[in-house]
């Protein structure tokens, strides 16, 4: 969801040139191109930077923490940086290589990440990819390849050994034990932070989720959190090049990520009152394939789909409130 960008390109270029040219990073670096977006996302701002350093040419992406309106109650940029570094170095999950993290807001007004830029195509949220954009123009076979390859990455993620990878820093024990206890308490806090007015539908959904909370019968796994094809960079043909946006990463049941993967696709078709594009499989086929990939049944999927709807409502209520604040 975009908001107008307010950043001065010339000033930004000078600041980044100085920062990148530090002897600890790219001494002698020269910025040859800087693209500051006309519109910027609420969750972060992304700057596209081309750099020459000696004979080397680098294409970089700089993600800046939100300056004006936050989608989430807290910004977890440092944790996202650590997770992406580990995934890049020690797993087969394709993420953009993250080069540096700058916690000091004195440079660009907020902490930022610098990563190598991956060239490819990302399914659009505006317009939702079932209604317009390049996904509507490719073949059904390529759409199917995108869907199933994204699902395969999700299964690889859920099979990672979180202890061996030392990912405990992602846990948020102040909200409860990993999984649904933590998620429901966090999103109850988030809901009340996101929007100060009455929210009867969301409150009823939360009450239902608490009353019907299932037992979690499997060991918690690493969850992407924002698991959807709109967060994957694809090559032509449907091959994933990189997985993006790890700010919602946490621990829980694999069903939670799978339900979000399916729910956000439903939102972009059924939620927009348009039919799903040919090539995207129905939900039951997706769940059946995931059971094969993970080697176990997917449990309580109806519950996790309601949870997805509740989480999406909370996030969108915050974005709507921020749009009102923005004017």
Secondary structure by P-SEA (a helix, b strand, c coil): ccccccccaaaaaaaaaaaaacccccccccccbbbbbcbbbccbbbbbbbbbcccbbbbbbbbbcccccccccccaaaaaaaaaaaaacccccccccccccccccccccccbbbbbbbbccccccccccccccccccccaaaaaaaaaaaaaaaaaaaaccccccccccccccccccccaaaaaaaaaaaaaaacccccaaaaaaaaaaaaacccccccccccccccccccbbbcccccccccccccccccccaaaaaaaaaaaaaaaccccccccccccccaaaaaaaaaaaacccccaaaaaaaaaaaaaaaaaaaaaaaaaaac
